[in-house]
Amino acid sequence: MASVPSARPQSLSALTAQLTVVQRRFDESSIIEHEHVLAALANVDPTSARAAQHLHDALLFSLAYAPTANIYDLADQVLKRCSAWIGTHAADDDRLSNSGLPDTPILASFSRALATWLVHHAPGRVSVDASYAPSDTAVPDLVLTLDPTEQEMLVARPTTWESWCRDVLRTDDGIEILHRTLALSRRLPGSVTFVEQLWARWNVVLRWQTSMADAVYGLARPSIAPVAWHHDGLVRHVSLEQAFAQGAPKPIRCTSAQRTQLCDVAKGVLASMQRETDPVTHADEAATELFDMGRGLAIALYYARPEQKMSLQSYVGYMAFKNRVPIAYGGGWVMGAESGFGVNIFPPFRGGESSNIVAQLLRLYAHHFGVRSFTVDPYQIGAGNPDGIASASFWFYYRLGFRPMQDDLAELARREFELLTTSREARTSRSVLRTLANASMRWTHPDATAKPITADAMAEVVAAYVEEHADGDRRKALRRALARLSGRTGERYGEGDAIARIAVLLVACGYVDTASAAAIRSFVRDYRGKFVDERTYCRRAVRHTLLYDCLHRAEQALRNPL
């Protein structure tokens, strides 16, 4: 009797393709198949960098939406095996540069603060990349940090970056060039913001050779974040009303070390994706918070240090973790009961619970800061963002309940959406999506009234006031505004007082002339607290409804002059 040939082992690419299908199914047989595929992958190595990257991303989805603890553990084991293979076989593959995978290089321009953090957390593996020389404009700025005798010899003659490194820094080693440049930049006069602007102008491209020990986006795991098994599958459709009705999110108590870990994870993850945000880069570790949103979703909130805080808005960044895996980042720009927001879900997790993730993010900002109305960053729906057009992200927010504020775009969206819901073959053209990308998308809680305030418009209000009332002299405008505040409240305010940051705006929008002395004094006290505890400030600022009414009216007058 002829023997039955044994089944031929499946290739890694076939197993990866099978994994991407079965990981999105949650019936009993699919869960068993999911385990079998992962077990098979544990014995197969990638054959190329591309195959390793595809497998890596698929495994992250299995971790984030694991239906069982066994699948979670298996996916984690295969991910570590895949990462180790990359370090051994594909670390020098140019196709993996800027992939965010461990043991591969990241080449990017980062802020001075993040560059400093990288040097500390990846010693010996961060350098100025030799292929991209910084701009020669760096030299005149750095000359000012030298000994006076050196300045006299160098300031009068043009010096290229190449000659600067040779004659002044006296090294051609990229690691040493970075260390010495960072050290000199600390001697520059001016605020943190000013020095960061200089650094950005220099266009310093760094090369970060990542390792398995780094908090790259595939390996970073905050130990305190919750884990949950998705026995019931994925939550694909959710309304904001349903999410908000779940009540206030559950805070997770963090030690000082755990808050530091949350900040380090966020910095490393974003840097490995060649990205950064001010609240994360300049994070006030002591203020960092973490919340359990249910279903293994945790959201960390990040607040910038006092010198990096915004004057009018409260820019609060976040990173979302699903089963401890970083899955999304972004921020909210809170101003009273209004907030703009932006969200970026990492590519491996798109097609999962995106709508629920966004709904939970907004639930957190609504309950934690008292926000009642949200505006989508136009970039999210395709303004200057080809990916937003290609993915028709406008409809993602439309289905969540966001609507264009412009009447003509609201009507266009209504007609298009009606077509989409009545015909399975209907598709919105790119030209229509590009038109809709000009919309100001807003969602307002049913029991609230939206009073839109645009930060850019407030800058225009100040500029117009300074021109009309101080002949363009901003110092004069500030002194007059502080004097006006003092006259109304009976208290003295100097140019070093925190309230000086928005004193001109308070006068320009009519608030100082409209509010009572007691109300103004109350707001000044709360505003000073913004630079101590921004979360508390946000909660208290909501009470100053007259201020936001004045800001809203000032914007409307600017947009619709008589």
C-alpha positions in Angstrom: 0.0 0.0 0.0 1.5 3.4 -1.0 2.3 5.7 1.8 0.5 9.0 2.0 2.9 11.9 1.4 3.2 14.3 4.4 1.8 17.8 4.0 4.3 20.3 2.6 5.2 23.0 5.1 3.6 26.3 4.3 5.9 29.2 3.4 6.2 32.2 5.7 4.4 34.5 3.1 1.5 32.0 2.9 1.3 31.7 6.7 1.4 35.5 7.1 -1.4 35.9 4.5 -3.4 33.3 6.4 -2.8 35.1 9.7 -4.0 38.5 8.3 -7.3 36.8 7.5 -7.9 34.6 10.5 -6.9 37.2 13.1 -10.0 39.2 12.2 -12.4 36.3 12.9 -13.4 35.4 16.4 -15.5 32.3 16.1 -14.3 29.1 17.9 -12.8 27.5 14.8 -11.0 30.7 13.7 -9.5 31.1 17.1 -8.1 27.5 16.9 -6.8 28.2 13.4 -5.2 31.5 14.7 -3.3 29.5 17.3 -2.2 26.9 14.7 -0.9 29.6 12.3 1.1 31.3 15.1 2.5 27.9 16.2 3.6 27.2 12.6 5.2 30.7 12.3 7.3 30.0 15.4 9.2 27.5 13.3 9.7 29.5 10.1 12.1 32.3 9.6 11.6 35.2 7.2 13.4 35.0 3.9 13.5 38.7 3.1 13.3 42.1 4.7 9.9 42.7 3.1 8.5 39.4 4.4 9.8 40.2 7.9 8.1 43.6 7.9 4.7 42.1 6.7 4.9 39.5 9.4 5.9 42.0 12.1 2.9 44.2 11.4 0.5 41.3 11.3 1.7 40.1 14.6 1.1 43.5 16.2 -2.6 43.2 15.2 -2.8 39.7 16.8 -1.4 41.2 20.0 -3.7 44.2 20.1 -6.8 42.1 19.4 -5.9 38.8 20.9 -9.0 36.6 21.7 -7.0 34.5 24.2 -4.0 34.7 26.4 -2.4 31.8 24.5 -2.6 33.7 21.2 -1.2 36.8 22.9 1.8 34.8 24.2 2.4 33.0 20.8 2.2 36.3 18.9 4.7 37.9 21.3 7.1 35.0 20.9 6.9 35.1 17.1 7.4 38.8 17.1 10.6 38.6 19.2 11.9 35.8 16.9 11.1 38.0 13.8 12.8 41.0 15.4 15.9 38.9 16.2 16.0 37.7 12.6 16.0 41.2 11.3 18.9 42.2 13.6 20.9 39.2 12.3 20.0 39.1 8.6 18.5 42.3 7.5 19.7 45.2 9.7 21.8 46.6 6.8 19.0 46.3 4.2 18.3 49.9 3.0 14.7 49.0 2.4 14.2 48.8 6.2 15.6 52.3 6.9 12.9 54.3 8.7 10.7 51.2 9.0 10.6 51.5 12.8 11.7 47.9 13.1 14.4 47.1 15.8 18.0 46.9 14.8 17.4 49.1 11.7 18.4 52.8 11.2 16.1 55.8 11.6 17.2 58.9 9.6 15.3 62.0 10.5 15.4 65.6 11.7 14.3 65.8 15.3 14.0 68.7 17.8 17.0 69.5 20.0 15.1 68.2 23.0 14.4 64.8 21.4 17.9 64.6 20.0 19.2 65.1 23.6 16.8 62.4 24.9 18.0 60.0 22.1 21.6 60.5 22.9 20.9 59.7 26.6 18.8 56.6 25.9 20.7 55.2 23.0 24.3 56.0 23.8 26.8 55.4 21.0 24.0 54.8 18.5 22.9 58.3 17.6 25.0 60.5 15.3 24.8 63.4 12.8 24.3 61.5 9.5 27.2 62.0 7.2 25.0 61.9 4.1 23.1 65.0 5.1 25.3 67.9 6.3 23.5 70.4 8.4 22.8 73.8 6.9 25.7 76.3 6.8 23.3 78.7 8.6 24.1 76.8 11.8 27.7 78.1 11.9 26.9 81.9 12.5 24.6 80.9 15.4 27.1 78.5 17.0 30.0 81.0 16.6 28.2 83.1 19.3 28.8 80.2 21.8 32.5 80.3 21.5 35.3 82.0 23.4 35.4 85.7 22.6 38.7 85.4 20.9 37.4 82.6 18.7 34.3 84.7 17.8 36.5 87.6 16.7 38.4 85.4 14.3 35.4 83.5 12.9 32.5 86.0 12.9 33.9 88.1 10.1 34.5 85.3 7.6 32.1 82.8 6.1 32.5 79.3 7.5 30.9 76.2 6.0 29.7 73.3 8.1 32.5 71.1 6.8 35.2 73.6 7.8 33.4 74.2 11.2 33.6 70.5 12.0 37.3 70.4 10.9 38.6 73.6 12.4 36.4 74.2 15.5 34.8 70.9 16.5 38.0 69.1 15.3 36.3 65.8 14.5 34.6 64.0 11.6 32.9 61.5 13.9 29.1 61.8 13.6 28.5 60.8 17.2 31.0 63.3 18.6 29.8 66.1 16.3 26.3 65.6 17.7 27.5 65.6 21.3 29.6 68.8 20.8 26.8 70.6 18.9 24.3 69.8 21.6 26.7 71.0 24.2 27.3 74.3 22.4 23.6 74.8 21.7 23.0 74.9 25.5 25.1 78.1 25.6 22.8 79.9 23.2 20.9 82.8 24.8 17.1 82.9 24.7 14.2 80.8 25.6 13.8 77.1 25.0 11.4 77.9 22.1 13.9 80.3 20.5 16.8 77.8 20.7 14.5 75.0 19.2 13.7 77.3 16.3 17.4 77.8 15.6 18.0 74.1 15.8 15.2 73.5 13.3 16.7 76.0 11.0 20.0 74.1 11.0 18.3 71.0 9.6 20.4 68.5 11.6 19.6 65.0 10.2 20.3 62.3 12.8 21.0 58.6 12.3 19.6 56.5 15.1 20.7 52.8 14.9 17.9 51.2 16.9 18.2 48.0 18.9 16.0 45.4 20.6 16.3 47.4 23.8 14.8 50.6 22.4 11.2 51.6 22.7 10.5 51.3 18.9 6.8 51.0 18.1 6.8 47.2 17.7 8.4 46.4 21.0 7.4 49.2 23.4 5.2 48.0 26.1 4.1 50.1 29.1 4.0 47.5 31.9 1.1 49.2 33.7 -1.3 49.3 30.8 -4.3 46.7 31.0 -4.8 43.7 28.8 -8.1 42.1 27.7 -9.1 39.2 25.5 -11.5 39.9 22.6 -13.7 36.8 22.9 -16.6 38.8 21.3 -14.7 40.1 18.3 -14.2 43.7 17.2 -16.4 46.7 18.0 -16.6 48.2 14.5 -19.5 50.6 14.9 -20.0 53.0 17.8 -21.6 56.4 18.2 -20.1 59.1 20.3 -23.3 59.3 22.4 -22.8 55.6 23.2 -19.2 56.1 24.2 -19.9 59.2 26.3 -22.7 57.4 28.1 -20.1 54.9 29.6 -19.2 57.7 32.0 -15.9 59.0 33.3 -12.9 56.9 32.4 -11.1 55.0 35.1 -7.7 56.6 36.0 -4.8 54.2 36.6 -2.6 55.2 39.5 1.1 55.6 38.4 4.3 55.8 40.3 7.0 58.2 39.3 8.9 55.5 37.6 5.8 54.4 35.7 5.1 57.9 34.5 8.7 58.1 33.3 8.2 54.9 31.4 5.1 56.2 29.7 7.0 59.3 28.6 10.0 57.2 27.4 7.8 54.8 25.5 5.9 57.6 23.7 9.1 59.4 22.7 10.7 56.2 21.5 7.7 55.1 19.5 7.2 58.4 17.8 10.9 58.8 17.1 10.9 55.3 15.5 8.1 56.6 13.2 10.1 59.8 12.5 7.5 61.8 14.3 7.1 63.9 17.5 4.7 66.1 19.3 5.4 69.0 21.7 3.5 67.5 24.7 5.5 64.2 24.3 8.9 65.7 23.5 8.7 68.3 26.2 6.6 66.2 28.6 6.2 67.1 32.2 6.6 63.6 33.6 5.0 64.4 36.9 1.8 65.5 35.1 1.5 62.4 32.9 -1.8 60.4 33.3 -3.0 57.0 32.2 -6.7 55.8 31.9 -8.3 52.5 31.5 -10.9 52.9 28.7 -12.1 49.2 28.7 -11.4 46.3 26.3 -7.7 46.5 26.8 -7.5 50.1 25.6 -5.4 52.5 27.7 -4.8 56.2 26.9 -1.9 58.2 28.3 -2.1 62.0 28.4 0.9 64.2 28.1 1.3 67.8 29.2 4.2 70.0 28.1 6.5 71.6 30.7 5.5 75.2 31.7 7.9 77.0 29.3 6.5 75.0 26.3 2.8 75.5 27.1 0.6 77.4 24.6 -0.8 80.7 25.7 -4.5 80.4 24.8 -5.1 76.7 24.1 -4.1 73.7 26.2 -2.3 71.3 23.9 -2.7 67.9 25.6 -1.0 65.0 23.7 -1.9 61.3 24.0 -0.8 57.9 23.1 -3.2 55.0 22.9 -2.3 51.4 23.8 -4.3 48.3 23.0 -3.2 45.3 25.1 -0.1 47.4 25.9 0.8 47.8 22.2 1.0 51.4 21.0 -1.7 51.9 18.4 -2.3 55.6 18.0 -1.1 59.1 18.9 -2.3 62.7 18.6 -3.5 65.5 20.6 -6.4 67.8 21.6 -6.2 71.6 21.6 -8.6 72.5 24.5 -10.0 76.0 24.8 -12.9 76.1 27.3 -15.6 73.7 26.2 -14.2 73.6 22.7 -11.3 71.4 21.4 -9.7 70.7 18.1 -8.2 67.2 17.9 -6.1 65.0 15.7 -5.6 61.3 15.6 -3.2 59.0 13.8 -3.8 55.3 14.1 -0.6 53.3 13.2 -0.9 51.4 9.9 -0.9 47.8 11.3 -4.1 48.6 13.3 -6.2 50.2 10.7 -9.3 48.1 10.0 -9.6 47.1 13.6 -11.6 49.1 16.1 -10.7 52.6 14.7 -14.1 54.1 15.3 -14.2 52.9 18.9 -10.7 54.2 19.6 -11.6 57.7 18.3 -14.8 57.6 20.3 -13.0 56.6 23.5 -10.4 59.4 22.9 -13.1 62.0 22.7 -14.9 60.4 25.7 -11.7 61.0 27.7 -11.3 64.6 26.6 -15.0 65.3 27.2 -15.1 63.9 30.8 -11.6 64.9 31.9 -11.6 68.4 30.6 -15.3 69.3 30.2 -15.1 69.6 26.4 -18.5 69.6 24.7 -17.6 70.3 21.1 -14.9 68.9 18.9 -13.4 70.0 15.6 -11.5 67.7 13.3 -8.0 68.9 12.2 -8.6 69.5 8.4 -5.5 67.4 7.7 -7.4 64.4 9.0 -10.0 64.6 6.3 -7.6 65.2 3.4 -6.5 68.8 3.4 -2.9 68.5 2.1 -3.1 64.8 3.0 -3.3 62.5 -0.1 -3.7 59.5 2.3 -6.8 61.1 3.8 -8.3 61.4 0.3 -7.3 57.9 -0.7 -8.9 56.4 2.4 -12.0 58.7 2.2 -11.4 59.6 5.9 -14.1 62.3 5.6 -16.7 59.5 5.8 -15.1 58.0 8.9 -15.8 61.2 10.8 -19.1 61.7 9.2 -20.3 58.3 10.3 -19.2 59.2 13.9 -21.5 62.2 13.8 -19.2 65.1 12.7 -20.8 67.5 10.2 -19.4 70.4 8.0 -20.0 73.8 9.4 -20.2 75.3 6.0 -23.8 75.1 4.6 -22.8 74.3 1.0 -20.4 71.5 2.1 -22.9 70.1 4.6 -25.5 69.8 1.7 -22.9 68.2 -0.6 -22.0 65.7 2.1 -25.7 65.0 2.8 -26.3 64.2 -0.9 -23.2 62.1 -1.3 -23.9 60.1 1.9 -27.4 59.4 0.7 -25.9 57.9 -2.5 -23.5 55.8 -0.5 -26.2 54.4 1.8 -28.7 53.6 -1.0 -26.2 52.0 -3.5 -23.6 49.4 -2.8 -21.7 50.4 -6.0 -21.6 54.1 -5.2 -18.2 55.7 -4.5 -17.3 59.2 -3.8 -15.0 60.7 -6.4 -11.6 62.1 -5.4 -12.6 65.5 -6.7 -15.6 65.5 -4.4 -13.5 64.3 -1.4 -11.0 67.1 -2.1 -13.8 69.6 -2.0 -15.2 68.1 1.2 -11.7 68.3 2.7 -12.2 72.0 2.9 -14.9 71.5 5.5 -14.6 72.5 9.2 -16.0 69.3 10.7 -17.6 69.6 14.1 -19.4 67.4 16.6 -21.3 69.1 19.5 -22.9 67.3 22.4 -26.7 67.3 22.0 -27.2 69.3 25.2 -24.5 71.9 24.3 -24.4 74.9 21.9 -21.3 75.2 19.7 -19.5 78.6 19.9 -16.5 78.0 17.6 -13.3 79.8 18.4 -10.3 79.5 16.1 -6.8 80.1 17.6 -5.6 81.5 14.3 -8.4 84.0 14.3 -7.4 85.1 17.8 -4.0 86.0 16.5 -5.7 88.1 13.8 -7.8 89.8 16.5 -4.6 90.8 18.4 -2.8 91.9 15.3 -5.7 94.2 14.3 -6.0 95.6 17.8 -2.3 96.4 18.0 -2.3 98.1 14.6 -5.4 100.2 15.5 -4.7 101.1 19.1 -0.9 101.0 19.4 0.3 101.9 15.9 1.8 98.4 15.5 3.9 98.7 18.7 3.3 95.5 20.6 5.2 96.6 23.7 3.0 99.6 23.9 -0.1 97.5 23.4 0.9 95.1 26.2 1.6 97.9 28.7 -1.8 99.5 27.9 -3.5 96.1 28.3 -1.9 95.4 31.6 -2.8 98.9 32.8 -6.4 98.4 31.7 -6.5 95.1 33.6 -5.1 96.8 36.7 -7.6 99.6 36.4 -10.5 97.2 36.3 -9.4 94.9 39.0 -7.4 97.1 41.4 -4.5 94.7 41.2 -1.0 95.2 39.6 0.2 93.1 36.8 3.7 93.2 35.4 5.1 92.0 32.1 6.5 89.0 33.8 3.1 87.9 35.1 1.6 84.9 33.3 -1.5 86.9 32.4 0.7 89.1 30.2 0.7 86.3 27.6 -2.9 87.0 26.8 -3.5 90.5 28.2 -3.8 92.1 24.8 -6.3 89.5 23.6 -8.4 90.0 26.7 -8.7 93.7 26.0 -9.0 93.2 22.2 -11.9 90.8 22.4 -13.9 93.1 24.8 -13.7 90.8 27.8 -12.0 93.3 30.1 -14.6 95.9 29.4 -17.5 93.4 29.7 -16.7 91.2 32.7 -16.9 92.2 36.3 -13.8 92.9 38.3 -14.4 89.8 40.4 -14.8 87.6 37.3 -11.6 89.0 35.8 -9.7 88.4 39.0 -11.0 84.9 39.1 -9.9 84.2 35.6 -6.4 85.6 36.2 -6.0 83.3 39.2 -7.1 80.3 37.1 -4.9 81.3 34.2 -1.8 81.5 36.4 -2.6 77.9 37.4 -2.4 76.8 33.7 1.4 76.8 34.0 1.3 74.7 37.2 -1.5 72.2 36.6 -3.0 72.4 33.1 -5.7 69.7 33.7 -7.1 71.7 36.6 -7.0 74.9 34.6 -9.0 73.3 31.8 -11.7 72.2 34.2 -11.8 75.7 35.8 -11.6 77.6 32.5 -14.9 76.1 31.3 -16.6 78.2 34.0 -15.6 81.5 32.4 -18.3 81.4 29.7 -18.3 85.1 29.2 -14.7 85.0 28.1 -15.4 82.5 25.4 -18.5 84.4 24.3 -16.3 87.4 23.8 -13.7 85.4 21.9 -16.4 83.9 19.7 -18.0 87.3 19.0 -14.6 88.8 18.2 -14.0 86.0 15.7 -17.4 86.5 14.1 -16.8 90.3 13.8 -13.4 89.6 12.2 -15.0 87.2 9.6 -18.1 89.3 9.0 -17.1 93.0 9.3 -19.9 95.6 9.1 
